[in-house]
């Protein structure tokens, strides 16, 4: 019999290929590990929220996980349908639960599924928590002992309760901004939920007024035909076409579990996640007049440092992953936290990414300023200077990882594109910071066998040159 591969939590949970790694046995072991963690941490009496996305059999994996948690004597609040991750996370706060299990692989290709654990604070689990859960999972796999019960029995015994969190989440968004005003904005909006859990949310939130909303890829299709459910330019050709065809004012895309946002401007041009992060920070600081710290990962834009100077607010930097962003957000009562993937969290809501709220805030920015997305970008650049960004992903064989790391570690360049390297940061990968604030970062993905190469500079041409240099440095 083939030995089960160790289950390791990456940047945001554990992910595996369906039927090869992501099996009912392994999901059951993960759920048992969470149950044991909750008991050890004294959180079992608070119950657990369980939700899932639109991937293949996600509802069945969620039901299996709920059965394990219930068999361990822990109350389960189970989502009755595919639900966005931020909605599930908000449910933790509403129910004062000990956390949440979410069956989702977020933006990964269709053959993947995943198991996320959110803490009692509605945030991604930090390393010390996932290390404890992994330890419990390892012991479970070694012993083969998993407490289980059928979902039907758990429901009959009221150990599991179906709970639709959408109405509670919508009430929360009503408190955060004036949805009635947004509904009367007279905008034309194209929406792409990418066949994911965000289907219908913008229509529900913005319906009933004079907004014209077109939604594409709005049915469940676990194959994600023609796309990978990650809201980046390479996957949003159809949304860009819809914006141009409908003469829409903006296009909004959410990823597979709707905790990330992608923005397409009125010309069908994708705004990078770094541009969107800076614009959302500008919205909170200038339009709403709020003040508070900004928390960014190392892969996000240096524009935030300039905004911090202009508005006299501190900027904190973390490694990649919201599990690093969230603790700083909570400790600093930060105004906004974000990462390069298009995930942004906001004060007064969740120390976690919310692609739906981010999209609404962007629309409100357009409404309050009377500017189109491209005009907003021009306005931003007048304040902080032009910043262009791109990322390339390179798949590599698992046995190449050490060789790639050795090449980068042993041969650091003194200059890139004719500009002196003033700092090498190895906090998370290899980041080369140049004398003119341009930067190049090369790091391994935390969730899949991919090398990511990032660059931000003052022109698209320089970004392309830096990305090619990055590939040569890594030998890929």
C-alpha positions in Angstrom: 0.0 0.0 0.0 1.3 3.4 -0.9 2.2 5.5 2.1 0.0 8.6 2.5 2.0 11.8 1.8 2.5 14.1 4.8 -0.1 16.9 4.9 1.5 20.3 5.1 -0.2 23.6 5.3 1.3 26.2 3.0 0.7 29.9 2.6 -3.1 29.4 3.2 -4.0 25.9 4.1 -3.4 22.5 2.6 -4.1 21.8 -1.1 -3.9 18.6 -3.0 -4.9 17.0 -6.3 -8.4 15.6 -6.1 -8.5 11.7 -5.8 -4.6 11.5 -5.6 -3.9 13.5 -2.5 -7.2 15.3 -1.7 -9.2 12.2 -0.6 -12.0 11.7 1.9 -9.5 9.9 4.1 -7.1 12.8 4.1 -9.8 15.4 4.6 -11.1 13.3 7.5 -7.7 13.3 9.0 -7.4 17.0 8.6 -10.8 17.5 10.3 -9.8 15.2 13.2 -6.6 17.3 13.5 -8.7 20.5 13.8 -11.0 18.9 16.3 -8.0 17.8 18.4 -6.5 21.3 18.2 -9.8 23.0 19.3 -10.0 20.7 22.3 -6.4 21.3 23.2 -6.8 25.1 22.8 -9.9 25.2 24.9 -12.1 26.3 21.9 -14.2 23.2 21.3 -17.2 24.6 23.3 -17.4 27.5 20.9 -18.3 25.4 17.9 -16.9 25.5 14.3 -18.1 26.9 11.0 -17.8 24.7 8.0 -18.1 26.0 4.4 -17.1 25.2 0.9 -16.7 26.6 -2.7 -17.9 25.4 -6.1 -15.2 22.9 -6.9 -15.8 19.3 -7.7 -17.4 17.5 -4.7 -16.6 20.4 -2.3 -20.0 20.0 -0.6 -19.3 16.3 0.0 -15.8 16.9 1.4 -17.4 19.6 3.7 -20.1 17.2 4.8 -17.4 14.6 5.7 -15.4 17.2 7.6 -18.6 18.3 9.5 -19.3 14.7 10.4 -15.8 14.3 11.9 -16.1 17.5 13.9 -19.6 16.6 15.2 -18.4 13.1 16.1 -15.8 14.8 18.4 -18.6 16.6 20.3 -18.1 20.0 18.7 -21.1 21.9 17.4 -20.9 22.6 13.6 -22.5 25.5 11.7 -22.6 24.2 8.1 -23.1 26.4 5.1 -26.0 25.0 3.0 -24.5 26.1 -0.3 -21.2 27.2 -1.8 -20.2 30.3 0.1 -17.4 32.9 -0.3 -14.5 32.6 2.1 -15.0 36.1 3.5 -18.6 35.3 4.2 -17.6 32.2 6.1 -14.9 34.1 8.0 -17.4 36.7 9.0 -19.6 33.9 10.3 -16.9 33.0 12.8 -17.3 36.4 14.4 -21.1 36.3 14.3 -21.3 32.9 16.1 -18.2 33.5 18.3 -17.0 30.2 17.0 -13.6 28.6 17.5 -12.8 28.9 13.9 -13.8 27.6 10.5 -12.9 24.9 8.0 -13.3 25.9 4.4 -13.1 23.4 1.6 -11.5 25.4 -1.2 -8.4 25.6 -3.4 -8.9 29.3 -4.0 -7.3 30.1 -7.4 -5.7 26.8 -8.2 -6.5 24.8 -11.3 -9.6 22.6 -11.4 -7.8 19.4 -10.5 -7.0 20.8 -7.1 -9.0 21.2 -3.9 -8.0 22.4 -0.5 -8.6 22.6 3.2 -8.3 26.0 5.0 -8.5 26.6 8.7 -9.5 30.1 9.9 -8.9 31.0 13.6 -11.4 32.3 16.1 -10.4 35.8 15.0 -11.6 35.1 11.4 -8.0 35.2 10.1 -5.7 32.8 8.3 -4.1 30.5 10.8 -0.5 31.5 11.8 2.4 29.1 11.6 2.2 28.1 15.2 -1.4 27.0 14.9 -1.0 25.1 11.6 2.1 23.4 13.2 -0.1 22.1 16.0 -2.8 21.0 13.6 -0.2 19.3 11.4 1.1 17.4 14.5 -2.4 16.2 15.3 -3.0 15.2 11.7 0.3 13.2 11.6 -0.8 11.3 14.8 -4.2 10.6 13.3 -2.6 9.3 10.1 -0.3 7.1 12.1 -3.1 5.7 14.3 -5.8 5.6 11.6 -8.3 6.6 14.3 -10.8 9.2 13.0 -14.1 9.8 14.8 -16.8 10.0 12.2 -20.6 10.1 11.9 -22.9 10.5 8.9 -24.1 14.0 8.3 -27.7 12.9 8.4 -27.3 11.6 11.9 -25.4 14.6 13.0 -28.2 16.8 11.7 -30.9 14.7 13.4 -29.0 14.9 16.7 -28.5 18.7 16.2 -24.8 18.4 16.3 -24.7 20.0 12.9 -26.9 23.0 12.1 -27.3 24.5 8.6 -26.6 28.2 8.7 -27.0 30.6 5.8 -24.4 33.3 6.5 -25.2 35.5 3.5 -27.9 37.7 5.1 -25.6 38.4 8.1 -22.8 39.3 5.8 -24.9 41.6 3.7 -26.0 43.4 6.9 -22.4 43.9 7.8 -21.6 45.5 4.4 -24.5 47.9 4.8 -22.8 49.1 8.0 -19.5 49.6 6.2 -20.7 51.7 3.3 -23.8 53.3 1.9 -25.1 50.5 -0.5 -28.3 52.5 -1.2 -26.1 55.3 -2.6 -24.1 52.9 -4.7 -27.2 51.3 -6.1 -28.2 54.7 -7.5 -24.7 55.4 -9.0 -25.9 54.9 -12.6 -22.9 52.8 -13.5 -22.5 50.0 -15.9 -20.6 47.1 -14.3 -19.4 43.8 -15.7 -18.7 41.1 -13.2 -16.8 37.8 -13.5 -17.1 35.4 -10.5 -15.0 33.0 -12.5 -17.5 30.1 -11.9 -16.7 30.4 -8.2 -18.4 31.0 -4.8 -18.9 34.7 -5.5 -21.6 34.1 -8.1 -24.5 36.5 -7.6 -23.1 38.5 -4.7 -22.5 41.8 -6.6 -25.9 41.4 -8.3 -27.6 41.0 -4.9 -25.7 43.9 -3.3 -26.1 46.4 -6.1 -29.5 45.4 -7.5 -32.7 47.3 -7.1 -31.3 50.7 -8.3 -30.2 52.1 -11.6 -26.9 50.1 -11.9 -26.7 48.0 -15.1 -24.8 44.8 -14.2 -23.7 42.1 -16.5 -22.4 38.8 -15.0 -20.4 36.3 -17.0 -19.0 32.8 -16.0 -21.9 32.9 -13.4 -22.8 29.2 -13.3 -21.2 26.5 -11.3 -18.7 24.6 -13.4 -15.9 22.8 -11.5 -13.8 22.6 -14.7 -13.4 26.4 -14.8 -13.4 26.0 -18.6 -10.9 28.1 -20.4 -9.6 29.8 -17.3 -7.9 29.3 -14.0 -10.0 31.0 -11.3 -7.3 33.6 -10.4 -8.3 37.2 -11.2 -5.2 38.2 -13.2 -4.9 39.6 -16.7 -4.2 36.2 -18.3 -7.5 34.8 -17.1 -9.7 37.9 -17.7 -9.8 38.2 -21.4 -13.6 37.5 -21.5 -14.2 40.1 -18.8 -12.2 42.6 -20.7 -14.2 41.8 -23.9 -17.5 42.2 -21.9 -16.4 45.6 -20.6 -15.7 46.8 -24.1 -18.8 45.2 -25.6 -21.2 46.5 -22.9 -19.3 49.9 -22.7 -19.1 49.2 -19.0 -17.5 51.7 -16.6 -15.6 48.9 -14.8 -15.1 45.2 -14.6 -14.9 43.3 -11.3 -13.6 39.7 -11.0 -13.4 37.5 -7.9 -11.4 34.3 -7.6 -12.7 30.8 -6.8 -13.6 31.6 -3.2 -14.1 35.3 -3.6 -11.4 36.5 -1.2 -9.5 38.2 -4.0 -10.5 40.9 -6.5 -9.4 41.8 -10.0 -10.2 45.2 -11.7 -10.5 45.9 -15.4 -10.8 49.6 -16.4 -13.3 51.2 -18.7 -11.1 50.4 -21.7 -10.8 46.7 -20.9 -7.3 47.1 -19.5 -6.4 45.1 -16.3 -5.3 47.1 -13.4 -2.5 45.3 -11.5 -3.1 44.2 -8.0 -0.5 46.6 -6.8 -2.3 49.5 -8.5 -5.6 48.5 -6.9 -4.0 48.2 -3.5 -2.6 51.7 -3.7 -5.9 53.0 -5.0 -7.9 51.4 -2.1 -5.4 52.8 0.4 -5.9 56.3 -1.3 -9.6 55.9 -1.1 -9.6 55.2 2.7 -7.0 57.9 3.4 -8.2 60.7 1.2 -11.8 60.1 0.2 -13.0 58.6 3.6 -10.5 60.7 5.6 -9.5 57.7 7.8 -6.1 57.2 9.3 -4.3 54.1 10.4 -1.4 51.8 9.5 -1.0 50.1 6.2 0.2 46.5 6.2 1.8 45.1 3.0 3.6 41.9 2.0 7.0 42.1 0.4 5.5 41.4 -3.0 3.3 44.6 -3.0 3.9 48.1 -4.2 6.4 50.7 -2.9 3.7 53.2 -3.7 2.3 52.5 -0.3 5.4 53.9 1.3 4.9 57.2 -0.6 1.2 57.3 0.5 2.4 56.6 4.1 4.6 59.7 3.8 1.9 61.9 2.3 -0.8 61.0 4.8 1.6 60.5 7.8 0.7 56.9 8.5 3.0 54.0 9.2 3.6 51.2 6.7 4.5 47.7 7.9 5.9 44.9 5.7 5.5 41.1 6.2 6.4 37.9 4.3 3.9 36.6 1.7 0.6 35.3 3.1 -2.3 36.8 5.0 -1.3 34.6 8.0 1.5 37.2 8.4 -0.6 40.2 7.5 -3.5 39.5 9.9 -1.5 39.6 13.2 0.0 42.9 12.3 -3.4 44.3 11.3 -4.8 43.3 14.6 -1.8 44.5 16.7 -1.7 47.9 14.9 -5.5 48.4 14.4 -4.4 48.8 10.7 -6.6 50.6 8.2 -5.9 48.2 5.4 -3.7 45.1 4.8 -3.0 43.5 1.5 -1.0 41.2 -0.7 0.1 41.0 -4.3 -2.5 38.3 -5.1 -5.3 40.8 -5.0 -6.4 40.1 -1.4 -7.2 43.1 0.8 -8.5 43.3 4.4 -10.1 46.3 6.0 -10.4 47.7 9.5 -13.8 47.3 11.1 -14.5 44.2 9.1 -12.1 41.2 9.0 -8.3 40.7 9.5 -8.7 38.7 6.3 -9.1 39.2 2.6 -12.5 40.1 1.2 -12.8 40.5 -2.6 -16.4 41.4 -2.5 -16.0 44.4 -0.1 -12.8 45.4 -2.0 -14.9 45.6 -5.2 -17.6 47.7 -3.5 -15.0 50.1 -2.1 -13.5 50.5 -5.6 -16.9 51.4 -7.0 -17.5 53.8 -4.1 -14.1 55.4 -5.0 -15.3 55.9 -8.6 -18.6 57.3 -7.4 -17.1 59.7 -4.8 -14.4 61.1 -7.1 -16.4 61.0 -10.4 -13.4 59.4 -12.1 -13.1 56.4 -14.3 -10.6 53.6 -13.3 -8.0 54.9 -15.8 -8.4 58.5 -14.5 -8.0 57.2 -11.0 -4.7 55.6 -11.9 -3.5 58.9 -13.5 -4.5 60.7 -10.3 -2.6 58.2 -8.2 0.5 58.5 -10.3 0.4 62.3 -10.0 0.8 61.8 -6.3 3.3 58.9 -6.1 4.9 58.7 -9.6 4.4 56.0 -12.2 4.8 52.4 -11.0 4.5 49.4 -13.3 4.4 45.8 -12.2 4.3 42.3 -13.6 4.7 38.7 -12.4 5.6 35.5 -14.2 5.1 32.0 -12.9 7.4 29.2 -13.9 6.6 25.6 -13.2 9.6 23.5 -12.1 10.3 19.8 -11.2 10.4 19.2 -7.5 14.0 18.1 -7.5 15.2 21.4 -9.1 14.2 23.5 -6.0 17.5 23.2 -4.2 19.6 23.9 -7.3 17.5 27.1 -8.0 17.9 28.2 -4.4 21.7 27.6 -4.6 22.1 29.6 -7.8 20.2 32.6 -6.3 22.0 32.4 -3.0 25.5 31.9 -4.3 25.5 34.5 -7.2 23.8 37.7 -6.0 24.2 40.5 -8.6 25.7 43.9 -7.7 23.5 45.7 -10.2 20.4 45.0 -12.3 19.4 46.8 -15.5 22.4 49.1 -14.9 21.2 50.2 -11.5 23.0 49.4 -8.2 21.5 46.8 -5.9 21.3 48.4 -2.5 19.7 45.6 -0.5 19.2 41.9 -0.8 16.2 40.8 1.4 15.8 37.0 2.0 12.8 37.2 4.3 10.7 35.4 1.8 12.7 34.4 -1.3 15.3 36.7 -2.9 14.3 40.3 -3.2 16.8 42.7 -4.9 16.0 46.4 -4.1 17.7 48.9 -6.4 18.9 52.4 -5.7 15.9 54.0 -7.5 13.3 51.9 -5.4 12.8 49.4 -8.3 12.7 45.9 -7.0 12.9 42.3 -8.3 11.7 39.3 -6.2 12.2 35.6 -6.9 10.4 33.2 -4.5 8.8 29.8 -4.5 5.0 29.5 -4.2 3.7 28.3 -0.9 0.9 26.2 -2.4 2.2 24.7 -5.7 5.4 23.8 -7.5 5.8 27.2 -9.1 8.6 29.8 -9.0 7.2 33.3 -9.0 9.2 36.2 -10.4 8.0 39.7 -9.6 9.2 43.2 -10.6 8.1 46.8 -10.1 9.7 49.8 -11.8 8.9 53.1 -13.5 8.2 51.7 -17.0 6.8 48.5 -18.5 10.0 48.0 -20.6 12.1 48.0 -17.5 9.8 45.5 -15.8 10.1 43.1 -18.8 13.8 43.3 -18.7 13.9 42.7 -15.0 11.7 39.6 -15.3 13.9 38.1 -17.9 16.9 38.8 -15.8 15.2 37.1 -12.9 14.7 34.0 -15.0 18.4 33.9 -15.9 19.4 34.4 -12.3 17.2 31.4 -11.3 18.3 29.3 -14.3 14.7 28.7 -15.4 
